[in-house]
Amino acid sequence: QLACPQLACPLDLGCHSVGRFSGEGMSSEAKVKKPANGIAVGLNKGHVVTRLPRVVKKTAASKRNHAVRELIRDVVGYAPYERRMIELLKVGREKRALRFAKRRLGTHIRGKAKREEMSRVIQKQRQRQAHH
């Protein structure tokens, strides 16, 4: 009898625990990969390595670095794609600006950050115009 019912498999083949999609029907302990044993074949195959701890996120830039970046930005100006984003934001096409930034920068999060940066630039420009 090779037919495996979903519950209490007499053969314990594990056929019901391995789903077609990743993680389907698998317990949390089954997903954890066991450390490699240095052998080229088998369940724990692979080169033995020591895992490095995860890197902590970057902290905010120091006052000096912030001042230097601001000075460089004043001298150099904005990249052509940044100027185009500013124009899109001025017209009110925020979603289009995000899509444009995503295309140029590669990821959604970077695109959102750049859109926020450019919208802050527009706010500063408007504040300067109001003061003058």
N, C-alpha and C positions, 0 to 999 in steps of 0.2 A: 504494500500500500504506500505509494509514493505521493498520493494526493495530500497536500498539507492544508488542513483547516486553519483559519486565522487564529483560533484560540488553542492553546496547549498543543503545540506540534509534537507528536510522538517521536519524530526523527530529529527534532531540534536542528533543522537545517538552516534556520534563520532566514528562510525565503520570504516570510511575511514581514520581517523587520527591515528589509532593504527595498525601499520604494523606487518608483521610476524617477521621481523628482528628488532633489537633494533635501535630505532631512525628513522626508515623508515617513512617518511611522517609526522613526528612530528615537531612542531615548537620548537624553542629554549626555549620558556617559558614553554612549556608543559613538558620538561625534568627536569626542576628545581623542586626538591622535597620540598613540603611545610613542615614547622616545625611540629614536633609531638605535639599532644594535650593531651597526657596522657591516651587516651582511647585505649582499646585493639583491637577495630575493626574500620573499616572505612578507608577513604583515607589517613588521617593524623594520623594513629594509631602509637603507640609507646611511649616509655618513654621519658619524656621531659629532654633534656640535654643541657648544655651550650657548644657550639663549641669552641675548643681551636684554637688559631691562628697557622698557619703553621710554622714549625720549619725551621730556616734559615740554609743553607748549611754550612758545616764545613769550617773553615778558614785554612790557611796553618799552619803547625806545627812551633813552635818557634825554634830558633837556638839551644837552649839547648836540647829540645826534639829530634831534628834532630840529634844532636851529640850523644845522648844516644842511639837512634835507630841504628845509624851507628856502634857504638861500639858493641852493642849486635849482630848485623848482622855479624861483623867480628869474634866475639867469637863463636857464635852458628853455623854460616854457613847457608846453604840453606836446605829447606825441600826436601825430595826425589822427589816430584812432580815438585818442582822448578828446581831441577837439570835436570830432564827429559825435562822440557820446554827449558832450556838453550841449551841442546843437540839438540833438534828439531830446535831451531832458528839458531844454528851454521851450521846445515846441509842445512838450507834454507826452512824449512817446516813451514812457518809462519802461514798458515791457519790451519794446523794440530795442531800447538801449541795453537792457539786460541781455537780450538774445545776442546782440552785437558783441557785448563784452565777453559773453560765454564763448563765442566763436573765436575771439582773439586771444583769450587767456586760458582756455582749455577746460575750466571747471565751473560749475554753477556757483560754488561758494566764492571763488575768486571774482567771478562776474558781479555777484551781489556786492562784494566789498568795493570793487572799482566803481560801481554805480553810486554807492553811498559816498565815496570819496569825491566823485565828480559833482554830485548834488550839493555837497558841502562847499565845493569851489564856487558854484553858482550862488549859493547863499552869501558867501564872503564878498563876491563881486557886487551883489545887490546892496549889501551893507555899506561897501565903499562908496557906491553911487549915491546912497542916501545921505552919507556924511558930507559928500562934496557938493 
